Amino acid sequence: MVLDYKLNPDQFPNLLAIVDKNSSTFFIRRVFKAPGHEDHMPIHKVEDILSGQPRMLSFLVEELVKHGEKPE
């Protein structure tokens, strides 16, 4: 909606944070799926997708710490 009305997204930092969290969560959840699952994605691919997005990468780190294990 922000883009549709040609507004500056930087004026909506809370909205950007929500979008970053939701977008990164989509990929991060795939890391923790069983390796044989069709939706599984190796961590290095998720890192590649999120590269250049420090806030999104921080969500990945938080999830890895929370799980306390290294995904396959």
mmCIF file of the N, C-alpha and C atoms, coordinates in Angstrom:
data_MODEL
# 
_entry.id   MODEL 
# 
loop_
_atom_site.group_PDB 
_atom_site.id 
_atom_site.type_symbol 
_atom_site.label_atom_id 
_atom_site.label_alt_id 
_atom_site.label_comp_id 
_atom_site.label_asym_id 
_atom_site.label_entity_id 
_atom_site.label_seq_id 
_atom_site.pdbx_PDB_ins_code 
_atom_site.Cartn_x 
_atom_site.Cartn_y 
_atom_site.Cartn_z 
_atom_site.occupancy 
_atom_site.B_iso_or_equiv 
_atom_site.pdbx_formal_charge 
_atom_site.auth_seq_id 
_atom_site.auth_comp_id 
_atom_site.auth_asym_id 
_atom_site.auth_atom_id 
_atom_site.pdbx_PDB_model_num 
ATOM 1   N N  . MET A 1 1  ? 0.815  -1.171  0.000  1.00 0.00 ? 1  MET A N  1 
ATOM 2   C CA . MET A 1 1  ? 0.000  0.000   0.000  1.00 0.00 ? 1  MET A CA 1 
ATOM 3   C C  . MET A 1 1  ? 0.878  1.262   0.000  1.00 0.00 ? 1  MET A C  1 
ATOM 4   N N  . VAL A 1 2  ? 1.971  1.179   0.758  1.00 0.00 ? 2  VAL A N  1 
ATOM 5   C CA . VAL A 1 2  ? 2.889  2.324   0.809  1.00 0.00 ? 2  VAL A CA 1 
ATOM 6   C C  . VAL A 1 2  ? 3.416  2.612   -0.586 1.00 0.00 ? 2  VAL A C  1 
ATOM 7   N N  . LEU A 1 3  ? 3.820  1.576   -1.284 1.00 0.00 ? 3  LEU A N  1 
ATOM 8   C CA . LEU A 1 3  ? 4.350  1.774   -2.641 1.00 0.00 ? 3  LEU A CA 1 
ATOM 9   C C  . LEU A 1 3  ? 3.257  2.183   -3.628 1.00 0.00 ? 3  LEU A C  1 
ATOM 10  N N  . ASP A 1 4  ? 2.064  1.626   -3.457 1.00 0.00 ? 4  ASP A N  1 
ATOM 11  C CA . ASP A 1 4  ? 0.950  1.987   -4.350 1.00 0.00 ? 4  ASP A CA 1 
ATOM 12  C C  . ASP A 1 4  ? 0.641  3.484   -4.289 1.00 0.00 ? 4  ASP A C  1 
ATOM 13  N N  . TYR A 1 5  ? 0.771  4.055   -3.107 1.00 0.00 ? 5  TYR A N  1 
ATOM 14  C CA . TYR A 1 5  ? 0.489  5.484   -2.942 1.00 0.00 ? 5  TYR A CA 1 
ATOM 15  C C  . TYR A 1 5  ? 1.743  6.348   -3.062 1.00 0.00 ? 5  TYR A C  1 
ATOM 16  N N  . LYS A 1 6  ? 2.824  5.706   -3.521 1.00 0.00 ? 6  LYS A N  1 
ATOM 17  C CA . LYS A 1 6  ? 4.090  6.395   -3.776 1.00 0.00 ? 6  LYS A CA 1 
ATOM 18  C C  . LYS A 1 6  ? 4.605  7.155   -2.555 1.00 0.00 ? 6  LYS A C  1 
ATOM 19  N N  . LEU A 1 7  ? 4.464  6.498   -1.400 1.00 0.00 ? 7  LEU A N  1 
ATOM 20  C CA . LEU A 1 7  ? 4.976  7.061   -0.157 1.00 0.00 ? 7  LEU A CA 1 
ATOM 21  C C  . LEU A 1 7  ? 6.392  6.551   0.063  1.00 0.00 ? 7  LEU A C  1 
ATOM 22  N N  . ASN A 1 8  ? 7.137  7.218   0.880  1.00 0.00 ? 8  ASN A N  1 
ATOM 23  C CA . ASN A 1 8  ? 8.501  6.815   1.187  1.00 0.00 ? 8  ASN A CA 1 
ATOM 24  C C  . ASN A 1 8  ? 8.470  5.746   2.282  1.00 0.00 ? 8  ASN A C  1 
ATOM 25  N N  . PRO A 1 9  ? 8.904  4.517   1.980  1.00 0.00 ? 9  PRO A N  1 
ATOM 26  C CA . PRO A 1 9  ? 8.880  3.442   2.974  1.00 0.00 ? 9  PRO A CA 1 
ATOM 27  C C  . PRO A 1 9  ? 9.702  3.767   4.225  1.00 0.00 ? 9  PRO A C  1 
ATOM 28  N N  . ASP A 1 10 ? 10.729 4.595   4.082  1.00 0.00 ? 10 ASP A N  1 
ATOM 29  C CA . ASP A 1 10 ? 11.564 4.949   5.225  1.00 0.00 ? 10 ASP A CA 1 
ATOM 30  C C  . ASP A 1 10 ? 10.798 5.744   6.284  1.00 0.00 ? 10 ASP A C  1 
ATOM 31  N N  . GLN A 1 11 ? 9.660  6.274   5.907  1.00 0.00 ? 11 GLN A N  1 
ATOM 32  C CA . GLN A 1 11 ? 8.836  7.012   6.865  1.00 0.00 ? 11 GLN A CA 1 
ATOM 33  C C  . GLN A 1 11 ? 7.984  6.069   7.724  1.00 0.00 ? 11 GLN A C  1 
ATOM 34  N N  . PHE A 1 12 ? 8.099  4.766   7.457  1.00 0.00 ? 12 PHE A N  1 
ATOM 35  C CA . PHE A 1 12 ? 7.314  3.762   8.177  1.00 0.00 ? 12 PHE A CA 1 
ATOM 36  C C  . PHE A 1 12 ? 8.233  2.666   8.722  1.00 0.00 ? 12 PHE A C  1 
ATOM 37  N N  . PRO A 1 13 ? 9.125  3.013   9.652  1.00 0.00 ? 13 PRO A N  1 
ATOM 38  C CA . PRO A 1 13 ? 10.112 2.042   10.134 1.00 0.00 ? 13 PRO A CA 1 
ATOM 39  C C  . PRO A 1 13 ? 9.489  0.810   10.808 1.00 0.00 ? 13 PRO A C  1 
ATOM 40  N N  . ASN A 1 14 ? 8.385  1.000   11.511 1.00 0.00 ? 14 ASN A N  1 
ATOM 41  C CA . ASN A 1 14 ? 7.738  -0.158  12.145 1.00 0.00 ? 14 ASN A CA 1 
ATOM 42  C C  . ASN A 1 14 ? 7.179  -1.118  11.102 1.00 0.00 ? 14 ASN A C  1 
ATOM 43  N N  . LEU A 1 15 ? 6.628  -0.572  10.058 1.00 0.00 ? 15 LEU A N  1 
ATOM 44  C CA . LEU A 1 15 ? 6.114  -1.397  8.975  1.00 0.00 ? 15 LEU A CA 1 
ATOM 45  C C  . LEU A 1 15 ? 7.251  -2.148  8.288  1.00 0.00 ? 15 LEU A C  1 
ATOM 46  N N  . LEU A 1 16 ? 8.357  -1.463  8.040  1.00 0.00 ? 16 LEU A N  1 
ATOM 47  C CA . LEU A 1 16 ? 9.514  -2.119  7.423  1.00 0.00 ? 16 LEU A CA 1 
ATOM 48  C C  . LEU A 1 16 ? 10.040 -3.249  8.296  1.00 0.00 ? 16 LEU A C  1 
ATOM 49  N N  . ALA A 1 17 ? 10.043 -3.057  9.602  1.00 0.00 ? 17 ALA A N  1 
ATOM 50  C CA . ALA A 1 17 ? 10.501 -4.099  10.516 1.00 0.00 ? 17 ALA A CA 1 
ATOM 51  C C  . ALA A 1 17 ? 9.594  -5.327  10.443 1.00 0.00 ? 17 ALA A C  1 
ATOM 52  N N  . ILE A 1 18 ? 8.301  -5.095  10.354 1.00 0.00 ? 18 ILE A N  1 
ATOM 53  C CA . ILE A 1 18 ? 7.349  -6.210  10.248 1.00 0.00 ? 18 ILE A CA 1 
ATOM 54  C C  . ILE A 1 18 ? 7.542  -6.957  8.934  1.00 0.00 ? 18 ILE A C  1 
ATOM 55  N N  . VAL A 1 19 ? 7.714  -6.222  7.859  1.00 0.00 ? 19 VAL A N  1 
ATOM 56  C CA . VAL A 1 19 ? 7.914  -6.845  6.545  1.00 0.00 ? 19 VAL A CA 1 
ATOM 57  C C  . VAL A 1 19 ? 9.214  -7.649  6.542  1.00 0.00 ? 19 VAL A C  1 
ATOM 58  N N  . ASP A 1 20 ? 10.277 -7.095  7.092  1.00 0.00 ? 20 ASP A N  1 
ATOM 59  C CA . ASP A 1 20 ? 11.552 -7.812  7.162  1.00 0.00 ? 20 ASP A CA 1 
ATOM 60  C C  . ASP A 1 20 ? 11.410 -9.100  7.970  1.00 0.00 ? 20 ASP A C  1 
ATOM 61  N N  . LYS A 1 21 ? 10.751 -9.019  9.105  1.00 0.00 ? 21 LYS A N  1 
ATOM 62  C CA . LYS A 1 21 ? 10.586 -10.191 9.972  1.00 0.00 ? 21 LYS A CA 1 
ATOM 63  C C  . LYS A 1 21 ? 9.775  -11.271 9.262  1.00 0.00 ? 21 LYS A C  1 
ATOM 64  N N  . ASN A 1 22 ? 8.663  -10.895 8.672  1.00 0.00 ? 22 ASN A N  1 
ATOM 65  C CA . ASN A 1 22 ? 7.809  -11.875 7.988  1.00 0.00 ? 22 ASN A CA 1 
ATOM 66  C C  . ASN A 1 22 ? 8.504  -12.481 6.776  1.00 0.00 ? 22 ASN A C  1 
ATOM 67  N N  . SER A 1 23 ? 9.200  -11.659 6.020  1.00 0.00 ? 23 SER A N  1 
ATOM 68  C CA . SER A 1 23 ? 9.891  -12.160 4.829  1.00 0.00 ? 23 SER A CA 1 
ATOM 69  C C  . SER A 1 23 ? 11.014 -13.117 5.201  1.00 0.00 ? 23 SER A C  1 
ATOM 70  N N  . SER A 1 24 ? 11.792 -12.746 6.196  1.00 0.00 ? 24 SER A N  1 
ATOM 71  C CA . SER A 1 24 ? 12.905 -13.610 6.594  1.00 0.00 ? 24 SER A CA 1 
ATOM 72  C C  . SER A 1 24 ? 12.398 -14.896 7.223  1.00 0.00 ? 24 SER A C  1 
ATOM 73  N N  . THR A 1 25 ? 11.308 -14.819 7.984  1.00 0.00 ? 25 THR A N  1 
ATOM 74  C CA . THR A 1 25 ? 10.753 -16.015 8.627  1.00 0.00 ? 25 THR A CA 1 
ATOM 75  C C  . THR A 1 25 ? 10.340 -17.053 7.593  1.00 0.00 ? 25 THR A C  1 
ATOM 76  N N  . PHE A 1 26 ? 9.823  -16.620 6.470  1.00 0.00 ? 26 PHE A N  1 
ATOM 77  C CA . PHE A 1 26 ? 9.432  -17.543 5.400  1.00 0.00 ? 26 PHE A CA 1 
ATOM 78  C C  . PHE A 1 26 ? 10.605 -18.450 5.019  1.00 0.00 ? 26 PHE A C  1 
ATOM 79  N N  . PHE A 1 27 ? 11.780 -17.868 4.857  1.00 0.00 ? 27 PHE A N  1 
ATOM 80  C CA . PHE A 1 27 ? 12.950 -18.644 4.462  1.00 0.00 ? 27 PHE A CA 1 
ATOM 81  C C  . PHE A 1 27 ? 13.590 -19.373 5.644  1.00 0.00 ? 27 PHE A C  1 
ATOM 82  N N  . ILE A 1 28 ? 13.629 -18.725 6.791  1.00 0.00 ? 28 ILE A N  1 
ATOM 83  C CA . ILE A 1 28 ? 14.274 -19.318 7.966  1.00 0.00 ? 28 ILE A CA 1 
ATOM 84  C C  . ILE A 1 28 ? 13.584 -20.617 8.376  1.00 0.00 ? 28 ILE A C  1 
ATOM 85  N N  . ARG A 1 29 ? 12.273 -20.658 8.321  1.00 0.00 ? 29 ARG A N  1 
ATOM 86  C CA . ARG A 1 29 ? 11.543 -21.887 8.673  1.00 0.00 ? 29 ARG A CA 1 
ATOM 87  C C  . ARG A 1 29 ? 11.962 -23.063 7.811  1.00 0.00 ? 29 ARG A C  1 
ATOM 88  N N  . ARG A 1 30 ? 12.341 -22.790 6.594  1.00 0.00 ? 30 ARG A N  1 
ATOM 89  C CA . ARG A 1 30 ? 12.727 -23.859 5.671  1.00 0.00 ? 30 ARG A CA 1 
ATOM 90  C C  . ARG A 1 30 ? 14.041 -24.517 6.078  1.00 0.00 ? 30 ARG A C  1 
ATOM 91  N N  . VAL A 1 31 ? 14.896 -23.773 6.775  1.00 0.00 ? 31 VAL A N  1 
ATOM 92  C CA . VAL A 1 31 ? 16.177 -24.320 7.234  1.00 0.00 ? 31 VAL A CA 1 
ATOM 93  C C  . VAL A 1 31 ? 15.946 -25.470 8.209  1.00 0.00 ? 31 VAL A C  1 
ATOM 94  N N  . PHE A 1 32 ? 14.916 -25.365 9.025  1.00 0.00 ? 32 PHE A N  1 
ATOM 95  C CA . PHE A 1 32 ? 14.681 -26.315 10.096 1.00 0.00 ? 32 PHE A CA 1 
ATOM 96  C C  . PHE A 1 32 ? 13.755 -27.464 9.703  1.00 0.00 ? 32 PHE A C  1 
ATOM 97  N N  . LYS A 1 33 ? 13.349 -27.501 8.469  1.00 0.00 ? 33 LYS A N  1 
ATOM 98  C CA . LYS A 1 33 ? 12.578 -28.653 7.984  1.00 0.00 ? 33 LYS A CA 1 
ATOM 99  C C  . LYS A 1 33 ? 13.535 -29.825 7.787  1.00 0.00 ? 33 LYS A C  1 
ATOM 100 N N  . ALA A 1 34 ? 13.004 -31.013 7.830  1.00 0.00 ? 34 ALA A N  1 
ATOM 101 C CA . ALA A 1 34 ? 13.831 -32.214 7.639  1.00 0.00 ? 34 ALA A CA 1 
ATOM 102 C C  . ALA A 1 34 ? 14.519 -32.138 6.283  1.00 0.00 ? 34 ALA A C  1 
ATOM 103 N N  . PRO A 1 35 ? 15.785 -32.562 6.206  1.00 0.00 ? 35 PRO A N  1 
ATOM 104 C CA . PRO A 1 35 ? 16.529 -32.476 4.944  1.00 0.00 ? 35 PRO A CA 1 
ATOM 105 C C  . PRO A 1 35 ? 15.830 -33.127 3.747  1.00 0.00 ? 35 PRO A C  1 
ATOM 106 N N  . GLY A 1 36 ? 15.016 -34.133 3.971  1.00 0.00 ? 36 GLY A N  1 
ATOM 107 C CA . GLY A 1 36 ? 14.319 -34.781 2.860  1.00 0.00 ? 36 GLY A CA 1 
ATOM 108 C C  . GLY A 1 36 ? 13.006 -34.115 2.490  1.00 0.00 ? 36 GLY A C  1 
ATOM 109 N N  . HIS A 1 37 ? 12.575 -33.163 3.273  1.00 0.00 ? 37 HIS A N  1 
ATOM 110 C CA . HIS A 1 37 ? 11.299 -32.466 3.020  1.00 0.00 ? 37 HIS A CA 1 
ATOM 111 C C  . HIS A 1 37 ? 11.428 -31.595 1.778  1.00 0.00 ? 37 HIS A C  1 
ATOM 112 N N  . GLU A 1 38 ? 10.371 -31.524 1.002  1.00 0.00 ? 38 GLU A N  1 
ATOM 113 C CA . GLU A 1 38 ? 10.421 -30.758 -0.263 1.00 0.00 ? 38 GLU A CA 1 
ATOM 114 C C  . GLU A 1 38 ? 10.631 -29.264 -0.053 1.00 0.00 ? 38 GLU A C  1 
ATOM 115 N N  . ASP A 1 39 ? 10.286 -28.751 1.134  1.00 0.00 ? 39 ASP A N  1 
ATOM 116 C CA . ASP A 1 39 ? 10.464 -27.317 1.413  1.00 0.00 ? 39 ASP A CA 1 
ATOM 117 C C  . ASP A 1 39 ? 11.779 -27.004 2.117  1.00 0.00 ? 39 ASP A C  1 
ATOM 118 N N  . HIS A 1 40 ? 12.571 -28.022 2.406  1.00 0.00 ? 40 HIS A N  1 
ATOM 119 C CA . HIS A 1 40 ? 13.846 -27.784 3.101  1.00 0.00 ? 40 HIS A CA 1 
ATOM 120 C C  . HIS A 1 40 ? 14.776 -26.924 2.237  1.00 0.00 ? 40 HIS A C  1 
ATOM 121 N N  . MET A 1 41 ? 15.493 -26.031 2.909  1.00 0.00 ? 41 MET A N  1 
ATOM 122 C CA . MET A 1 41 ? 16.477 -25.204 2.228  1.00 0.00 ? 41 MET A CA 1 
ATOM 123 C C  . MET A 1 41 ? 17.726 -25.161 3.104  1.00 0.00 ? 41 MET A C  1 
ATOM 124 N N  . PRO A 1 42 ? 18.873 -25.465 2.535  1.00 0.00 ? 42 PRO A N  1 
ATOM 125 C CA . PRO A 1 42 ? 20.106 -25.410 3.325  1.00 0.00 ? 42 PRO A CA 1 
ATOM 126 C C  . PRO A 1 42 ? 20.385 -23.991 3.815  1.00 0.00 ? 42 PRO A C  1 
ATOM 127 N N  . ILE A 1 43 ? 21.040 -23.921 4.950  1.00 0.00 ? 43 ILE A N  1 
ATOM 128 C CA . ILE A 1 43 ? 21.302 -22.626 5.579  1.00 0.00 ? 43 ILE A CA 1 
ATOM 129 C C  . ILE A 1 43 ? 22.096 -21.699 4.658  1.00 0.00 ? 43 ILE A C  1 
ATOM 130 N N  . HIS A 1 44 ? 23.026 -22.254 3.881  1.00 0.00 ? 44 HIS A N  1 
ATOM 131 C CA . HIS A 1 44 ? 23.832 -21.378 3.026  1.00 0.00 ? 44 HIS A CA 1 
ATOM 132 C C  . HIS A 1 44 ? 22.981 -20.696 1.947  1.00 0.00 ? 44 HIS A C  1 
ATOM 133 N N  . LYS A 1 45 ? 21.918 -21.360 1.500  1.00 0.00 ? 45 LYS A N  1 
ATOM 134 C CA . LYS A 1 45 ? 21.041 -20.718 0.510  1.00 0.00 ? 45 LYS A CA 1 
ATOM 135 C C  . LYS A 1 45 ? 20.222 -19.597 1.147  1.00 0.00 ? 45 LYS A C  1 
ATOM 136 N N  . VAL A 1 46 ? 19.792 -19.823 2.382  1.00 0.00 ? 46 VAL A N  1 
ATOM 137 C CA . VAL A 1 46 ? 19.045 -18.777 3.077  1.00 0.00 ? 46 VAL A CA 1 
ATOM 138 C C  . VAL A 1 46 ? 19.959 -17.592 3.350  1.00 0.00 ? 46 VAL A C  1 
ATOM 139 N N  . GLU A 1 47 ? 21.197 -17.877 3.736  1.00 0.00 ? 47 GLU A N  1 
ATOM 140 C CA . GLU A 1 47 ? 22.163 -16.788 3.940  1.00 0.00 ? 47 GLU A CA 1 
ATOM 141 C C  . GLU A 1 47 ? 22.357 -15.985 2.659  1.00 0.00 ? 47 GLU A C  1 
ATOM 142 N N  . ASP A 1 48 ? 22.450 -16.680 1.531  1.00 0.00 ? 48 ASP A N  1 
ATOM 143 C CA . ASP A 1 48 ? 22.604 -15.984 0.245  1.00 0.00 ? 48 ASP A CA 1 
ATOM 144 C C  . ASP A 1 48 ? 21.404 -15.089 -0.053 1.00 0.00 ? 48 ASP A C  1 
ATOM 145 N N  . ILE A 1 49 ? 20.212 -15.602 0.202  1.00 0.00 ? 49 ILE A N  1 
ATOM 146 C CA . ILE A 1 49 ? 18.997 -14.838 -0.067 1.00 0.00 ? 49 ILE A CA 1 
ATOM 147 C C  . ILE A 1 49 ? 18.934 -13.590 0.809  1.00 0.00 ? 49 ILE A C  1 
ATOM 148 N N  . LEU A 1 50 ? 19.343 -13.738 2.073  1.00 0.00 ? 50 LEU A N  1 
ATOM 149 C CA . LEU A 1 50 ? 19.245 -12.634 3.025  1.00 0.00 ? 50 LEU A CA 1 
ATOM 150 C C  . LEU A 1 50 ? 20.483 -11.739 3.044  1.00 0.00 ? 50 LEU A C  1 
ATOM 151 N N  . SER A 1 51 ? 21.484 -12.085 2.247  1.00 0.00 ? 51 SER A N  1 
ATOM 152 C CA . SER A 1 51 ? 22.707 -11.275 2.254  1.00 0.00 ? 51 SER A CA 1 
ATOM 153 C C  . SER A 1 51 ? 22.391 -9.840  1.827  1.00 0.00 ? 51 SER A C  1 
ATOM 154 N N  . GLY A 1 52 ? 23.082 -8.906  2.446  1.00 0.00 ? 52 GLY A N  1 
ATOM 155 C CA . GLY A 1 52 ? 22.841 -7.503  2.164  1.00 0.00 ? 52 GLY A CA 1 
ATOM 156 C C  . GLY A 1 52 ? 21.677 -6.931  2.965  1.00 0.00 ? 52 GLY A C  1 
ATOM 157 N N  . GLN A 1 53 ? 21.060 -7.760  3.786  1.00 0.00 ? 53 GLN A N  1 
ATOM 158 C CA . GLN A 1 53 ? 19.937 -7.342  4.622  1.00 0.00 ? 53 GLN A CA 1 
ATOM 159 C C  . GLN A 1 53 ? 20.274 -7.655  6.085  1.00 0.00 ? 53 GLN A C  1 
ATOM 160 N N  . PRO A 1 54 ? 21.058 -6.806  6.733  1.00 0.00 ? 54 PRO A N  1 
ATOM 161 C CA . PRO A 1 54 ? 21.536 -7.120  8.088  1.00 0.00 ? 54 PRO A CA 1 
ATOM 162 C C  . PRO A 1 54 ? 20.434 -7.440  9.093  1.00 0.00 ? 54 PRO A C  1 
ATOM 163 N N  . ARG A 1 55 ? 19.344 -6.714  9.028  1.00 0.00 ? 55 ARG A N  1 
ATOM 164 C CA . ARG A 1 55 ? 18.254 -6.985  9.986  1.00 0.00 ? 55 ARG A CA 1 
ATOM 165 C C  . ARG A 1 55 ? 17.682 -8.377  9.754  1.00 0.00 ? 55 ARG A C  1 
ATOM 166 N N  . MET A 1 56 ? 17.518 -8.759  8.501  1.00 0.00 ? 56 MET A N  1 
ATOM 167 C CA . MET A 1 56 ? 16.976 -10.079 8.188  1.00 0.00 ? 56 MET A CA 1 
ATOM 168 C C  . MET A 1 56 ? 17.963 -11.180 8.574  1.00 0.00 ? 56 MET A C  1 
ATOM 169 N N  . LEU A 1 57 ? 19.229 -10.942 8.371  1.00 0.00 ? 57 LEU A N  1 
ATOM 170 C CA . LEU A 1 57 ? 20.242 -11.911 8.793  1.00 0.00 ? 57 LEU A CA 1 
ATOM 171 C C  . LEU A 1 57 ? 20.253 -12.056 10.312 1.00 0.00 ? 57 LEU A C  1 
ATOM 172 N N  . SER A 1 58 ? 20.001 -10.971 11.016 1.00 0.00 ? 58 SER A N  1 
ATOM 173 C CA . SER A 1 58 ? 19.972 -11.059 12.478 1.00 0.00 ? 58 SER A CA 1 
ATOM 174 C C  . SER A 1 58 ? 18.834 -11.953 12.949 1.00 0.00 ? 58 SER A C  1 
ATOM 175 N N  . PHE A 1 59 ? 17.724 -11.984 12.226 1.00 0.00 ? 59 PHE A N  1 
ATOM 176 C CA . PHE A 1 59 ? 16.627 -12.888 12.579 1.00 0.00 ? 59 PHE A CA 1 
ATOM 177 C C  . PHE A 1 59 ? 17.064 -14.341 12.398 1.00 0.00 ? 59 PHE A C  1 
ATOM 178 N N  . LEU A 1 60 ? 17.850 -14.605 11.373 1.00 0.00 ? 60 LEU A N  1 
ATOM 179 C CA . LEU A 1 60 ? 18.381 -15.953 11.161 1.00 0.00 ? 60 LEU A CA 1 
ATOM 180 C C  . LEU A 1 60 ? 19.281 -16.350 12.321 1.00 0.00 ? 60 LEU A C  1 
ATOM 181 N N  . VAL A 1 61 ? 20.158 -15.463 12.714 1.00 0.00 ? 61 VAL A N  1 
ATOM 182 C CA . VAL A 1 61 ? 21.069 -15.748 13.833 1.00 0.00 ? 61 VAL A CA 1 
ATOM 183 C C  . VAL A 1 61 ? 20.269 -16.014 15.107 1.00 0.00 ? 61 VAL A C  1 
ATOM 184 N N  . GLU A 1 62 ? 19.260 -15.198 15.355 1.00 0.00 ? 62 GLU A N  1 
ATOM 185 C CA . GLU A 1 62 ? 18.414 -15.386 16.544 1.00 0.00 ? 62 GLU A CA 1 
ATOM 186 C C  . GLU A 1 62 ? 17.775 -16.770 16.556 1.00 0.00 ? 62 GLU A C  1 
ATOM 187 N N  . GLU A 1 63 ? 17.281 -17.200 15.408 1.00 0.00 ? 63 GLU A N  1 
ATOM 188 C CA . GLU A 1 63 ? 16.647 -18.521 15.335 1.00 0.00 ? 63 GLU A CA 1 
ATOM 189 C C  . GLU A 1 63 ? 17.664 -19.642 15.538 1.00 0.00 ? 63 GLU A C  1 
ATOM 190 N N  . LEU A 1 64 ? 18.857 -19.485 14.986 1.00 0.00 ? 64 LEU A N  1 
ATOM 191 C CA . LEU A 1 64 ? 19.887 -20.505 15.171 1.00 0.00 ? 64 LEU A CA 1 
ATOM 192 C C  . LEU A 1 64 ? 20.272 -20.617 16.641 1.00 0.00 ? 64 LEU A C  1 
ATOM 193 N N  . VAL A 1 65 ? 20.403 -19.477 17.298 1.00 0.00 ? 65 VAL A N  1 
ATOM 194 C CA . VAL A 1 65 ? 20.735 -19.491 18.725 1.00 0.00 ? 65 VAL A CA 1 
ATOM 195 C C  . VAL A 1 65 ? 19.584 -20.118 19.518 1.00 0.00 ? 65 VAL A C  1 
ATOM 196 N N  . LYS A 1 66 ? 18.362 -19.756 19.175 1.00 0.00 ? 66 LYS A N  1 
ATOM 197 C CA . LYS A 1 66 ? 17.203 -20.280 19.894 1.00 0.00 ? 66 LYS A CA 1 
ATOM 198 C C  . LYS A 1 66 ? 17.109 -21.810 19.762 1.00 0.00 ? 66 LYS A C  1 
ATOM 199 N N  . HIS A 1 67 ? 17.403 -22.314 18.584 1.00 0.00 ? 67 HIS A N  1 
ATOM 200 C CA . HIS A 1 67 ? 17.341 -23.763 18.371 1.00 0.00 ? 67 HIS A CA 1 
ATOM 201 C C  . HIS A 1 67 ? 18.542 -24.479 18.995 1.00 0.00 ? 67 HIS A C  1 
ATOM 202 N N  . GLY A 1 68 ? 19.627 -23.742 19.177 1.00 0.00 ? 68 GLY A N  1 
ATOM 203 C CA . GLY A 1 68 ? 20.799 -24.312 19.825 1.00 0.00 ? 68 GLY A CA 1 
ATOM 204 C C  . GLY A 1 68 ? 21.404 -25.494 19.100 1.00 0.00 ? 68 GLY A C  1 
ATOM 205 N N  . GLU A 1 69 ? 21.175 -25.559 17.838 1.00 0.00 ? 69 GLU A N  1 
ATOM 206 C CA . GLU A 1 69 ? 21.745 -26.657 17.060 1.00 0.00 ? 69 GLU A CA 1 
ATOM 207 C C  . GLU A 1 69 ? 22.051 -26.172 15.657 1.00 0.00 ? 69 GLU A C  1 
ATOM 208 N N  . LYS A 1 70 ? 22.894 -26.902 15.004 1.00 0.00 ? 70 LYS A N  1 
ATOM 209 C CA . LYS A 1 70 ? 23.244 -26.547 13.629 1.00 0.00 ? 70 LYS A CA 1 
ATOM 210 C C  . LYS A 1 70 ? 22.333 -27.323 12.690 1.00 0.00 ? 70 LYS A C  1 
ATOM 211 N N  . PRO A 1 71 ? 21.556 -26.617 11.854 1.00 0.00 ? 71 PRO A N  1 
ATOM 212 C CA . PRO A 1 71 ? 20.720 -27.322 10.896 1.00 0.00 ? 71 PRO A CA 1 
ATOM 213 C C  . PRO A 1 71 ? 21.561 -27.980 9.822  1.00 0.00 ? 71 PRO A C  1 
ATOM 214 N N  . GLU A 1 72 ? 21.006 -28.997 9.206  1.00 0.00 ? 72 GLU A N  1 
ATOM 215 C CA . GLU A 1 72 ? 21.748 -29.701 8.151  1.00 0.00 ? 72 GLU A CA 1 
ATOM 216 C C  . GLU A 1 72 ? 21.606 -29.006 6.830  1.00 0.00 ? 72 GLU A C  1 
# 
